[in-house]
Amino acid sequence: MAKILEAARFVDMKTECSYRYVNSKTEYFREHSHDYYEIFIMLDGEAMHSVNGERVRLSPMDAVFIRATDTHNYEKINDSQFSFLNLTFTRATLDAIFDYLAEGYPKRALMNSTLSPTVSLSFEQYSVLEHEMERIRAISPEDSKKRKTAIRTLLIKLFSDVFYGYKSNGTEAPEWLLLLIEKMKSEMLFREGIKKMSEVSGKSREHLARSLKKHLGKSSSEFINELRLNYIANMLRNSNHKILDIILDSGFNTVSYATSLFAKQYGMNMSEYRESYNT
């Protein structure tokens, strides 16, 4: 029977969240579950993660969210060593984070999936993690208030930036596509369109188009145009810039095409849309 680890022992109850660096050289692993939650990030080496009856191979920069309902263990591969950063936190902390991220956050996919949600960090995300941990390690262990804020800040970044795109069904988008979707939200990129998206992805236009259709149900142009229309709608609502300038800044080269797509999407023209939010 799996051992149940308790928050009172493995989580700092003053802050309701803790961190610990774990090295397989000096750690004894056994199958267990918790009455708390954790995220662990692989730092070095590879390991086999046994979770809920399945085995998943983990590599550096893999991040795993362990729910209180999960039963898991770590196994060496060919007797090789590995290490990871372990972030533990209470249900109250998790609820506070989900409340902060609000109803639009896909917590159902994270909480109800059969396996523990596992996502590979990008180099940018891993760099952010390292920077945040440097800040946390610089805080006095006696300063529980600052430590609580710093660890919660890191947890929010992990949930909002790393686990946000997680899918729990059998048609998960590949990691490269999830990263691309996030990158393309940059105005500098979606303005340049499909050619730039293909360059950023490192995939051919054909492969990119097939992947978008399979996992998002959209063509490449539909995906780009949606980002551009979102930009236009936000600028109409939240700026006094001229409509023509907003259209051109969004990346559309043809004003009539942009206005036609906008009217189809929002059921009114751009002037009417702006007026409806400024009266």
C-alpha positions in Angstrom: 0.0 0.0 0.0 1.3 3.5 -1.0 2.4 5.6 1.9 0.5 8.9 2.4 2.7 11.9 2.9 1.2 14.7 5.0 1.4 18.4 4.5 2.2 19.0 8.2 5.6 17.3 7.6 6.4 18.1 4.0 5.0 21.7 3.6 6.0 24.7 5.7 2.6 25.4 7.3 3.6 29.0 8.0 3.7 29.8 4.3 1.6 26.9 3.1 4.3 26.3 0.4 7.8 25.0 0.4 10.7 24.0 -2.0 13.4 21.4 -1.8 16.2 20.2 -4.1 16.2 16.4 -4.4 19.1 14.3 -5.7 18.7 10.6 -6.3 22.2 9.9 -4.9 21.0 10.7 -1.4 17.2 10.0 -1.6 15.2 6.9 -1.0 12.1 6.7 -3.2 9.0 4.7 -2.6 5.5 4.7 -3.9 3.4 7.4 -2.2 0.6 9.8 -2.4 -0.1 13.1 -0.5 -2.7 15.2 1.2 -1.1 18.2 -0.5 0.0 19.2 -4.0 3.4 19.5 -5.7 5.1 20.6 -8.9 8.5 19.1 -9.6 10.9 20.1 -12.3 13.6 17.8 -13.6 17.0 19.5 -13.4 19.6 16.8 -14.4 19.5 13.3 -15.7 16.6 11.2 -16.7 14.1 9.2 -14.6 11.1 7.0 -15.0 8.1 8.4 -13.3 5.6 5.8 -12.2 2.2 7.5 -11.7 -1.3 6.0 -11.4 -0.2 2.7 -12.9 1.6 4.2 -15.9 5.3 4.9 -16.5 6.5 8.1 -18.1 10.1 8.9 -19.0 11.3 12.3 -17.8 14.1 14.5 -19.0 15.6 17.8 -17.9 13.2 20.8 -18.0 10.1 18.5 -17.7 7.6 19.9 -15.2 5.0 17.6 -13.5 2.0 18.6 -11.5 1.1 16.1 -8.8 -2.4 16.2 -7.4 -3.5 14.9 -4.0 -5.2 11.9 -5.7 -2.0 10.8 -7.6 0.1 7.8 -6.5 3.6 8.0 -7.8 7.3 7.1 -7.5 10.6 7.8 -9.2 12.8 5.1 -10.7 16.4 5.3 -12.0 17.1 4.5 -15.7 20.1 2.2 -16.0 21.1 3.1 -12.5 21.9 6.7 -13.6 21.4 9.7 -11.2 18.9 12.5 -11.6 17.9 15.5 -9.6 14.8 17.7 -9.5 13.3 20.8 -7.8 10.2 20.0 -5.7 7.6 22.7 -4.9 5.0 21.6 -2.4 1.9 23.5 -1.5 -1.4 23.1 0.3 -4.9 22.9 -1.1 -5.6 26.4 0.2 -2.6 27.7 -1.8 -3.8 25.9 -4.9 -7.4 27.3 -4.5 -6.0 30.8 -4.1 -4.0 30.5 -7.3 -7.0 29.1 -9.2 -9.2 31.9 -7.8 -6.6 34.5 -9.0 -6.4 33.0 -12.5 -10.2 33.1 -12.6 -12.8 31.0 -14.4 -11.1 31.1 -17.8 -8.2 28.9 -16.5 -8.5 25.3 -17.7 -8.2 23.8 -14.2 -10.6 20.9 -15.1 -8.0 19.5 -17.6 -5.3 19.7 -14.9 -7.3 18.2 -12.1 -9.2 15.4 -14.0 -6.6 13.9 -16.3 -5.6 10.3 -15.7 -1.9 10.9 -15.5 -0.2 13.7 -13.7 0.0 16.7 -16.1 3.5 16.8 -17.6 4.9 19.6 -19.7 8.3 20.4 -21.0 9.6 23.9 -20.2 11.0 26.0 -23.0 14.5 27.5 -22.4 12.8 30.9 -21.7 10.6 29.3 -19.1 13.4 27.4 -17.5 15.5 30.7 -17.3 12.6 32.4 -15.6 12.4 29.4 -13.1 16.1 29.7 -12.4 15.8 33.5 -11.9 12.9 33.2 -9.5 14.6 30.5 -7.5 17.7 32.7 -7.1 15.4 35.4 -5.7 13.8 32.9 -3.3 17.1 31.5 -2.1 18.2 35.1 -1.3 15.3 35.5 1.2 16.0 34.8 4.8 14.5 31.4 5.9 13.1 33.3 8.9 11.1 35.8 6.7 8.0 33.6 6.1 6.0 36.5 4.6 8.4 37.3 1.8 9.1 33.6 1.2 5.4 32.9 0.9 4.9 35.7 -1.6 8.0 34.7 -3.7 7.0 31.0 -3.9 3.4 31.9 -4.7 4.7 34.2 -7.5 6.7 31.3 -9.0 3.7 28.9 -8.7 1.4 31.4 -10.5 4.0 31.7 -13.3 4.2 28.0 -13.6 0.4 27.5 -13.7 -0.2 30.5 -16.1 2.8 30.1 -18.4 3.7 26.4 -18.3 0.5 24.4 -17.5 -2.0 26.7 -19.2 -2.0 24.8 -22.5 -2.2 21.4 -21.0 -4.8 19.1 -22.6 -6.1 16.0 -20.7 -7.6 14.1 -23.7 -5.7 11.8 -26.1 -5.2 14.5 -28.7 -2.7 16.7 -26.9 -1.0 19.3 -29.1 2.7 18.6 -29.4 4.9 20.8 -27.2 6.4 22.7 -30.2 2.9 23.8 -31.3 1.8 24.9 -27.8 5.0 27.0 -27.6 4.4 28.4 -31.0 0.8 29.4 -30.1 2.1 31.3 -27.1 4.9 33.0 -29.1 2.5 34.1 -31.9 0.5 36.2 -29.5 3.4 38.7 -29.7 2.3 41.6 -31.9 5.7 41.6 -33.6 5.0 38.0 -34.9 1.3 37.9 -35.8 1.7 41.1 -37.8 4.1 39.3 -40.1 1.7 36.4 -40.7 2.0 32.8 -41.9 5.5 33.1 -43.3 6.9 34.3 -40.0 4.9 31.7 -38.1 6.4 28.9 -40.2 9.9 30.3 -39.6 9.4 30.5 -35.8 8.0 26.9 -35.7 10.8 25.4 -37.8 8.2 23.4 -39.7 7.0 23.5 -43.3 3.9 25.5 -44.0 2.1 22.2 -44.9 3.1 20.5 -41.7 2.1 23.6 -39.7 -1.3 23.9 -41.4 -2.1 20.2 -40.8 -1.1 20.5 -37.1 -3.2 23.6 -36.6 -6.2 22.0 -38.2 -5.8 18.8 -36.2 -5.3 20.4 -32.8 -7.1 23.8 -33.1 -9.6 23.1 -35.9 -8.3 26.2 -37.7 -6.4 27.0 -40.8 -3.1 28.9 -40.5 -4.8 32.1 -41.9 -7.8 31.7 -39.5 -5.4 31.4 -36.6 -3.4 34.5 -37.6 -6.5 36.5 -38.4 -8.1 35.7 -35.1 -5.1 37.2 -33.3 -5.2 40.3 -35.5 -8.9 40.7 -34.9 -8.4 40.3 -31.1 -5.8 43.1 -31.3 -8.1 45.4 -33.3 -11.0 44.8 -30.9 -8.9 45.5 -27.9 -7.4 48.7 -29.4 -10.9 49.9 -30.4 -12.0 49.5 -26.8 -8.9 50.7 -25.0 -7.3 53.4 -27.1 -8.2 56.5 -29.1 -6.0 55.6 -32.1 -7.4 56.1 -35.5 -9.2 53.0 -36.9 -7.1 52.9 -40.1 -3.9 53.0 -38.0 -5.2 50.1 -35.8 -6.0 48.0 -38.9 -2.6 48.5 -40.4 -0.8 48.0 -37.1 -2.5 44.6 -36.7 -0.9 43.2 -39.8 -3.8 43.3 -42.3 -2.6 44.8 -45.6 -6.1 45.2 -47.0 -8.5 47.4 -45.1 -11.6 46.1 -46.8 -10.7 42.5 -45.9 -10.1 43.4 -42.3 -13.3 45.3 -42.0 -15.2 42.4 -43.6 -13.7 39.9 -41.2 -14.4 42.1 -38.2 -18.0 42.7 -39.1 -18.5 38.9 -39.6 -16.9 38.2 -36.2 -18.6 40.9 -34.1 -21.8 41.6 -36.0 -21.0 45.3 -36.4 -18.5 47.6 -38.1 -15.5 48.9 -36.2 -16.9 52.4 -35.6 -20.1 50.9 -34.1 -18.0 48.5 -32.0 -15.9 51.4 -30.6 -19.0 53.5 -29.9 -20.7 50.7 -28.0 -17.9 50.8 -25.5 -17.5 54.5 -25.3 -21.1 55.6 -24.5 
